[in-house]
Amino acid sequence: MINKNACRGKCKHRNKESGNCKISNGKDGNIVQCVGEWAEDKYFFLMHYIEATKGARQKYSRYKNSIFIDLFSGPGKCIVRNSGKEIDGGALRVLNHYDVPFTEYYLIDTSSENIAAFKLRVGNRSEVTFFQKDSNVFISELIELLNSGSKYHVVYADPFGPEALKFSTIKALSVLQRLDIIIHFPIGPIKRNLKSWIKKDSSILSEFLGTERWRSEIVHIPSSGVTNYFIQLYKNQLIENGFPTNGLEVGDGVPVKNSKEVEMYKLILASKHPLGQKIWGSVKNYQPDGQKSLF
């Protein structure tokens, strides 16, 4: 069961590879992923987008052509480390959204224990397929499964940090004609590790961004402009790889902050159709908490 007092402050009980809590299980006895309090906010925006796109999704769902893909599904449930609160993860929330549901769900994770726990939580649902794979390695095989017929795809990409998601994976997905990708752009980890990566000549950031250009350009960017610079660079990469300009929002994304108001992520929607951004623009007007504005 969840130990409510175990994860106050900086968590010392989080498995660095899987992200799971090492000392607490969920109420159902299965593993849970350790998350910060900001997770509720990112799931809020995900679900508002899922709800807001049901009209567009319906014309595909009726022909069994709507697909949801989570590149980092986790075990399905999470523990918020400062409160001990158990919450559903993003993929499980989408699975339990029954108003114009997707007709297929592809859930991917590298951890066998995550896949096993998620399967137990989902039960016997024929429309759900699990893959114990590294999304970056599995992507070519996944595209072969997806790229047939007139299908609408929503991809959810929520990596722990930039090392988990390679731009080559996003580039591979860009061949899909009807595609929305919700990306949690890990600006917090990037800013924390930037100096170290430059000194160590690390390839982590280059593989995440899909370019080495940042190395020569970042030296001219003031610290106050780092976030905007990386977001815009990433968007330029998306445009160069098949996403229309009007499928990307103006600005630097939706901020997701921790309790100290430090930005951990930026939520970015990359869509193959301008309607996706129109809907995303309306979703951004909502607030996760009536007493707290993210903007």
C-alpha positions as CSV (number, residue, x, y, z in Angstrom):
1,M,0.0,0.0,0.0
2,I,1.0,3.6,-0.4
3,N,3.2,5.0,2.4
4,K,2.0,8.6,2.6
5,N,4.9,9.8,4.6
6,A,7.7,8.2,2.5
7,C,8.1,10.7,-0.3
8,R,8.2,14.1,1.2
9,G,10.6,16.6,-0.4
10,K,13.2,15.1,-2.8
11,C,12.2,11.5,-3.4
12,K,14.9,8.9,-2.5
13,H,12.7,5.9,-3.3
14,R,12.2,6.3,-7.0
15,N,13.6,3.8,-9.4
16,K,15.7,5.8,-11.8
17,E,15.1,3.5,-14.7
18,S,11.4,2.7,-14.5
19,G,10.3,5.8,-12.5
20,N,8.4,3.6,-10.0
21,C,8.2,3.9,-6.3
22,K,10.4,1.3,-4.6
23,I,8.6,1.2,-1.3
24,S,4.9,1.6,-2.0
25,N,2.3,-0.1,-4.2
26,G,-1.1,1.0,-5.3
27,K,-4.3,0.2,-3.6
28,D,-4.6,-2.8,-5.9
29,G,-1.2,-4.1,-4.8
30,N,0.5,-3.3,-8.1
31,I,3.4,-1.0,-8.7
32,V,2.9,2.8,-9.1
33,Q,5.0,5.4,-10.8
34,C,6.4,8.2,-8.7
35,V,5.4,11.6,-10.0
36,G,5.6,15.2,-8.9
37,E,2.6,17.3,-8.1
38,W,2.7,18.8,-11.6
39,A,1.5,15.5,-13.1
40,E,-2.1,16.4,-12.3
41,D,-1.8,19.5,-14.5
42,K,-0.3,17.8,-17.5
43,Y,-3.0,15.1,-17.3
44,F,-5.6,17.9,-17.0
45,F,-4.6,19.3,-20.4
46,L,-4.3,15.8,-22.0
47,M,-7.9,14.9,-21.0
48,H,-9.3,18.3,-22.1
49,Y,-7.8,17.7,-25.5
50,I,-9.2,14.2,-25.7
51,E,-12.6,15.5,-24.8
52,A,-12.4,18.5,-27.1
53,T,-11.4,16.3,-30.1
54,K,-14.2,13.9,-29.8
55,G,-16.2,15.5,-32.6
56,A,-13.2,15.2,-35.0
57,R,-12.5,11.7,-33.7
58,Q,-16.0,10.4,-34.2
59,K,-15.9,10.2,-38.0
60,Y,-12.9,7.9,-37.7
61,S,-14.1,5.9,-34.7
62,R,-17.3,4.9,-36.4
63,Y,-15.1,3.1,-39.0
64,K,-12.7,1.7,-36.3
65,N,-9.9,4.0,-37.5
66,S,-9.0,6.1,-34.4
67,I,-5.8,5.1,-32.6
68,F,-4.2,6.3,-29.4
69,I,-0.5,5.6,-28.8
70,D,1.4,6.2,-25.6
71,L,5.2,5.9,-26.1
72,F,5.9,5.8,-22.3
73,S,2.8,4.2,-20.8
74,G,4.2,3.3,-17.3
75,P,2.2,1.0,-15.0
76,G,-1.1,2.9,-15.4
77,K,-1.2,4.4,-11.9
78,C,1.0,6.9,-10.1
79,I,1.8,8.2,-6.6
80,V,2.2,11.9,-6.1
81,R,5.3,12.0,-4.0
82,N,4.6,14.9,-1.7
83,S,1.0,13.9,-0.8
84,G,0.9,10.1,-1.2
85,K,-2.2,10.5,-3.4
86,E,-2.8,7.8,-5.9
87,I,-3.8,8.9,-9.4
88,D,-4.4,7.4,-12.8
89,G,-1.7,8.0,-15.3
90,G,-2.3,9.6,-18.7
91,A,-2.9,6.4,-20.7
92,L,-5.3,4.9,-18.1
93,R,-7.3,8.1,-18.1
94,V,-7.6,8.0,-21.9
95,L,-8.6,4.3,-21.7
96,N,-11.4,5.2,-19.3
97,H,-12.7,8.0,-21.4
98,Y,-15.8,6.4,-22.9
99,D,-17.3,9.4,-24.7
100,V,-16.3,8.5,-28.3
101,P,-13.4,6.2,-27.3
102,F,-10.5,5.3,-29.6
103,T,-11.0,2.1,-31.4
104,E,-7.4,0.9,-30.8
105,Y,-4.8,1.6,-28.1
106,Y,-1.1,0.9,-28.4
107,L,0.7,1.2,-25.1
108,I,4.5,1.0,-25.1
109,D,7.0,0.7,-22.2
110,T,10.5,-0.7,-21.7
111,S,9.7,-2.2,-18.3
112,S,8.2,-5.6,-18.1
113,E,6.8,-4.9,-14.6
114,N,5.1,-1.8,-15.9
115,I,3.4,-3.7,-18.7
116,A,2.4,-6.5,-16.3
117,A,0.8,-4.1,-13.8
118,F,-1.0,-2.1,-16.5
119,K,-2.4,-5.3,-18.0
120,L,-3.8,-6.3,-14.7
121,R,-5.4,-2.8,-14.3
122,V,-6.9,-2.9,-17.8
123,G,-8.3,-6.4,-17.8
124,N,-9.3,-8.2,-20.9
125,R,-9.9,-5.5,-23.5
126,S,-9.3,-6.6,-27.1
127,E,-8.8,-3.1,-28.3
128,V,-5.7,-2.6,-26.1
129,T,-2.3,-3.9,-27.3
130,F,0.8,-3.7,-25.1
131,F,4.4,-3.7,-26.3
132,Q,7.4,-4.1,-24.0
133,K,9.7,-2.2,-26.2
134,D,11.9,0.9,-26.4
135,S,9.8,3.3,-28.5
136,N,12.9,4.7,-30.2
137,V,13.9,1.2,-31.4
138,F,10.3,-0.1,-32.0
139,I,9.2,2.9,-34.1
140,S,9.8,1.4,-37.5
141,E,7.8,-1.7,-36.6
142,L,5.1,0.5,-35.1
143,I,4.8,2.6,-38.2
144,E,4.2,-0.6,-40.3
145,L,1.3,-1.4,-38.0
146,L,-0.1,2.1,-38.1
147,N,0.4,3.3,-41.7
148,S,-2.5,1.7,-43.4
149,G,-5.9,3.0,-44.4
150,S,-7.5,6.3,-43.4
151,K,-6.7,6.4,-39.7
152,Y,-6.5,9.2,-37.1
153,H,-3.6,8.9,-34.7
154,V,-3.1,10.7,-31.3
155,V,0.4,10.1,-29.9
156,Y,1.2,10.9,-26.3
157,A,4.9,11.4,-25.6
158,D,5.7,12.0,-21.9
159,P,9.4,11.2,-21.4
160,F,11.1,11.5,-18.0
161,G,13.8,13.5,-19.7
162,P,15.3,14.3,-23.2
163,E,17.4,11.1,-23.1
164,A,14.2,9.0,-23.4
165,L,12.9,10.4,-26.6
166,K,14.9,10.8,-29.8
167,F,13.8,13.1,-32.5
168,S,14.2,10.3,-35.0
169,T,11.1,8.7,-33.4
170,I,9.1,11.9,-34.0
171,K,10.4,12.1,-37.5
172,A,9.4,8.5,-38.2
173,L,5.8,9.2,-36.9
174,S,5.6,12.3,-39.2
175,V,4.9,10.0,-42.2
176,L,1.4,9.4,-40.8
177,Q,-1.1,11.7,-42.6
178,R,-3.6,12.2,-39.8
179,L,-1.6,12.8,-36.6
180,D,-1.6,14.8,-33.4
181,I,1.3,14.4,-31.0
182,I,1.1,15.8,-27.5
183,I,4.7,16.2,-26.4
184,H,5.8,17.0,-22.9
185,F,8.9,19.0,-23.7
186,P,11.3,18.5,-20.7
187,I,12.6,22.0,-20.4
188,G,13.4,21.6,-16.7
189,P,15.9,18.7,-17.2
190,I,17.4,20.5,-20.3
191,K,18.1,23.6,-18.4
192,R,19.5,21.7,-15.4
193,N,21.9,19.7,-17.5
194,L,22.8,22.1,-20.3
195,K,26.2,23.2,-19.1
196,S,27.2,19.6,-18.3
197,W,26.1,18.3,-21.7
198,I,28.1,21.0,-23.5
199,K,31.3,20.3,-21.5
200,K,31.0,16.5,-21.9
201,D,30.1,16.7,-25.5
202,S,27.0,14.6,-24.8
203,S,24.8,13.6,-27.6
204,I,21.6,13.4,-25.4
205,L,20.3,16.9,-26.4
206,S,21.3,16.6,-30.0
207,E,19.4,13.3,-30.4
208,F,16.4,14.8,-28.6
209,L,16.4,17.9,-30.9
210,G,17.5,16.1,-34.0
211,T,20.3,18.6,-34.7
212,E,23.7,19.7,-33.4
213,R,22.8,23.3,-34.3
214,W,22.1,24.3,-30.7
215,R,25.8,24.0,-29.8
216,S,26.9,27.0,-31.9
217,E,23.7,29.0,-31.3
218,I,23.2,28.6,-27.6
219,V,26.3,30.7,-26.7
220,H,24.5,33.7,-28.1
221,I,21.3,33.2,-26.2
222,P,20.7,35.0,-22.8
223,S,19.6,32.8,-20.0
224,S,16.1,34.4,-20.1
225,G,15.7,33.2,-23.6
226,V,16.8,29.6,-23.3
227,T,13.3,28.1,-23.0
228,N,12.0,30.0,-26.1
229,Y,15.1,29.2,-28.1
230,F,14.8,25.4,-27.6
231,I,11.1,25.3,-28.2
232,Q,11.4,27.3,-31.4
233,L,14.3,25.1,-32.6
234,Y,12.2,22.0,-31.9
235,K,9.3,23.5,-33.9
236,N,11.6,24.3,-36.8
237,Q,12.7,20.7,-36.8
238,L,9.0,19.6,-36.8
239,I,8.3,21.8,-39.8
240,E,11.3,20.6,-41.7
241,N,10.0,17.0,-41.1
242,G,6.5,17.4,-42.5
243,F,4.4,19.2,-39.9
244,P,2.6,22.3,-41.4
245,T,3.4,25.7,-39.8
246,N,-0.3,26.1,-39.0
247,G,-0.2,22.7,-37.2
248,L,2.1,24.2,-34.5
249,E,1.0,26.8,-32.0
250,V,2.3,30.3,-31.8
251,G,4.4,30.8,-28.7
252,D,6.4,28.5,-26.5
253,G,3.9,26.0,-25.3
254,V,1.8,25.5,-22.2
255,P,3.9,25.6,-19.0
256,V,3.7,22.9,-16.4
257,K,5.2,24.1,-13.1
258,N,6.1,22.6,-9.7
259,S,4.9,24.0,-6.4
260,K,7.8,26.5,-6.5
261,E,6.6,27.8,-9.8
262,V,9.6,26.4,-11.7
263,E,8.8,25.1,-15.1
264,M,9.3,21.4,-15.4
265,Y,7.7,20.9,-18.9
266,K,6.2,22.7,-21.8
267,L,3.3,21.0,-23.4
268,I,3.5,21.2,-27.2
269,L,0.9,20.0,-29.7
270,A,2.2,19.1,-33.2
271,S,-0.7,18.4,-35.5
272,K,-0.9,17.5,-39.2
273,H,-4.1,19.6,-39.5
274,P,-4.7,23.2,-38.4
275,L,-7.9,22.1,-36.7
276,G,-5.7,20.4,-34.1
277,Q,-4.2,23.8,-33.1
278,K,-7.6,25.5,-33.1
279,I,-8.8,22.9,-30.6
280,W,-5.6,23.1,-28.6
281,G,-5.9,26.9,-28.4
282,S,-9.3,26.5,-26.8
283,V,-8.0,23.8,-24.4
284,K,-5.2,26.2,-23.2
285,N,-7.8,28.6,-21.9
286,Y,-8.8,26.2,-19.2
287,Q,-7.1,26.2,-15.8
288,P,-6.2,23.0,-13.9
289,D,-7.1,24.7,-10.6
290,G,-9.6,27.5,-10.2
291,Q,-7.2,29.3,-7.7
292,K,-4.1,28.8,-9.8
293,S,-3.4,30.1,-13.3
294,L,-0.6,28.5,-15.3
295,F,-0.4,31.5,-17.6
